Amino acid sequence: MLFQHSSELALRAALFLAQQVPGKLSPVHEIAAQAGVSEAYLAKILQRLASSGLVRSFRGPGKGMELGKAPEAISLASVIRAVEGTKDADCVLGFDACSTENPCALHEDWLPLRTAINAFLVKTTLADLVRVAAKKRHRFRYAVKPKAAVARTREREPRRPLS
């Protein structure tokens, strides 16, 4: 996984807001339904985007969210940075001490890929993705049907005391 799950959801939410008519406020529950995630979890992610100025939140009657900047001014990298912070790039294998001085087995092969991915994220804006979606007549909908609650079919065995 290249990004945290929260970053993926932030991108979905930002794309949803970018596809809305300018000035339309979208309630968090509407965005959450499109992203297929709980409203409470998405609200925390949107709070991070709002603190970085990428989205604006409005309270009261007609409350909701909208983009804080034009879609052309919001890069995918800025959305990810708002959620994950400005940390150094992680090791592709998950090691803490991976660096040029102390490389992991994939470091030299991963470095050009990481550089290309970062360049793509910096140059690609929400407006670019909305244009692609419009050409393909596709709305970035990620609604996922909630999983049905699974009833417990067997009772738990009583715990035995430790002796």
C-alpha positions as CSV (number, residue, x, y, z in Angstrom):
1,M,0.0,0.0,0.0
2,L,1.5,3.3,-1.1
3,F,-0.7,5.5,1.1
4,Q,-2.6,5.3,4.3
5,H,-6.3,4.3,4.0
6,S,-7.2,7.8,5.4
7,S,-5.3,9.4,2.4
8,E,-7.2,7.3,-0.1
9,L,-10.5,8.4,1.6
10,A,-9.3,12.0,1.6
11,L,-8.7,11.7,-2.2
12,R,-12.1,10.2,-2.7
13,A,-13.8,13.0,-0.7
14,A,-11.9,15.7,-2.4
15,L,-12.8,14.3,-5.8
16,F,-16.4,14.1,-4.9
17,L,-16.3,17.8,-3.8
18,A,-14.5,18.8,-7.0
19,Q,-17.3,17.2,-9.0
20,Q,-20.0,19.3,-7.3
21,V,-21.5,22.5,-8.7
22,P,-19.4,25.4,-7.3
23,G,-21.1,26.8,-4.2
24,K,-22.9,23.6,-3.4
25,L,-22.4,22.5,0.2
26,S,-22.2,18.7,0.6
27,P,-23.1,17.2,4.0
28,V,-20.6,14.8,5.5
29,H,-23.1,12.0,5.4
30,E,-23.5,12.4,1.6
31,I,-19.7,12.3,1.1
32,A,-19.4,9.4,3.4
33,A,-22.1,7.4,1.5
34,Q,-20.2,8.0,-1.7
35,A,-16.9,6.9,-0.2
36,G,-18.4,3.9,1.5
37,V,-17.1,4.8,5.0
38,S,-18.6,5.8,8.3
39,E,-19.5,9.5,8.7
40,A,-17.5,9.8,12.0
41,Y,-14.3,8.5,10.4
42,L,-14.7,10.7,7.3
43,A,-15.4,13.7,9.5
44,K,-12.0,13.3,11.1
45,I,-10.3,13.1,7.7
46,L,-12.2,16.1,6.4
47,Q,-11.2,18.0,9.5
48,R,-7.5,17.6,8.5
49,L,-8.3,18.8,5.0
50,A,-10.1,21.8,6.4
51,S,-7.2,22.7,8.8
52,S,-4.9,22.8,5.7
53,G,-7.3,25.0,3.8
54,L,-8.2,22.4,1.1
55,V,-11.9,22.2,2.1
56,R,-14.2,24.6,4.0
57,S,-16.8,23.6,6.5
58,F,-20.0,25.4,7.2
59,R,-22.2,25.0,10.2
60,G,-25.9,25.7,10.8
61,P,-28.8,25.3,8.4
62,G,-27.6,24.1,5.0
63,K,-24.3,23.0,6.6
64,G,-21.8,21.1,4.6
65,M,-18.4,21.0,3.0
66,E,-16.9,22.5,-0.2
67,L,-13.5,22.8,-1.7
68,G,-11.4,25.6,-0.1
69,K,-9.6,26.3,-3.4
70,A,-10.2,25.8,-7.0
71,P,-9.8,22.2,-8.2
72,E,-6.9,23.4,-10.4
73,A,-5.0,24.6,-7.3
74,I,-5.3,21.3,-5.4
75,S,-2.7,18.7,-6.2
76,L,-3.1,15.1,-5.2
77,A,0.2,15.5,-3.2
78,S,-1.3,18.3,-1.2
79,V,-4.3,16.2,-0.2
80,I,-2.1,13.3,0.9
81,R,0.3,15.7,2.7
82,A,-2.7,17.2,4.6
83,V,-3.6,13.8,5.9
84,E,-0.3,12.0,6.4
85,G,1.9,15.0,7.2
86,T,5.3,15.9,5.7
87,K,7.2,12.8,6.8
88,D,10.1,11.4,5.0
89,A,9.3,8.7,2.4
90,D,8.8,5.3,3.9
91,C,10.8,2.3,3.0
92,V,8.9,0.1,0.5
93,L,9.7,-2.9,2.7
94,G,8.7,-1.1,5.9
95,F,12.1,-0.8,7.6
96,D,12.7,2.2,9.8
97,A,16.4,2.7,9.1
98,C,16.3,2.6,5.3
99,S,18.2,5.4,3.7
100,T,20.9,6.1,1.0
101,E,23.6,5.4,3.6
102,N,21.7,2.3,4.9
103,P,19.6,1.0,2.0
104,C,17.2,-2.0,2.1
105,A,17.3,-4.6,-0.6
106,L,14.8,-2.7,-2.9
107,H,16.1,0.8,-2.2
108,E,17.9,1.5,-5.4
109,D,15.1,0.0,-7.5
110,W,12.4,1.7,-5.6
111,L,14.0,5.2,-5.6
112,P,13.2,6.1,-9.3
113,L,9.7,4.7,-8.9
114,R,9.1,6.8,-5.8
115,T,10.4,9.9,-7.5
116,A,8.1,9.3,-10.5
117,I,5.1,8.7,-8.2
118,N,5.8,11.9,-6.3
119,A,6.2,13.9,-9.5
120,F,2.8,12.5,-10.7
121,L,1.1,13.4,-7.5
122,V,2.5,17.0,-7.5
123,K,1.6,17.7,-11.1
124,T,-1.9,16.1,-11.1
125,T,-4.7,18.2,-9.8
126,L,-8.3,17.4,-8.8
127,A,-9.4,19.3,-12.0
128,D,-7.3,16.8,-14.1
129,L,-9.2,13.9,-12.6
130,V,-12.6,15.6,-13.0
131,R,-11.8,16.2,-16.7
132,V,-10.9,12.5,-17.2
133,A,-14.1,11.5,-15.4
134,A,-16.2,13.8,-17.6
135,K,-14.6,12.4,-20.8
136,K,-15.4,8.8,-19.6
137,R,-18.8,9.9,-18.3
138,H,-17.8,8.5,-15.0
139,R,-18.4,9.9,-11.5
140,F,-16.0,8.8,-8.9
141,R,-18.4,6.7,-6.9
142,Y,-17.0,4.4,-4.4
143,A,-20.1,3.5,-2.5
144,V,-19.8,0.1,-0.8
145,K,-22.7,-1.8,0.5
146,P,-22.3,-2.2,4.2
147,K,-21.6,-5.7,5.3
148,A,-24.5,-7.5,7.0
149,A,-24.0,-8.2,10.6
150,V,-23.0,-11.8,11.1
151,A,-25.0,-13.4,13.9
152,R,-23.0,-15.6,16.2
153,T,-24.0,-19.1,15.6
154,R,-22.2,-20.7,18.4
155,E,-21.8,-19.8,22.0
156,R,-18.4,-19.1,23.5
157,E,-17.0,-21.7,25.8
158,P,-16.6,-20.6,29.4
159,R,-13.1,-19.5,30.3
160,R,-11.2,-21.9,32.5
161,P,-9.4,-20.4,35.4
162,L,-5.6,-20.3,35.2
163,S,-4.0,-22.6,37.6
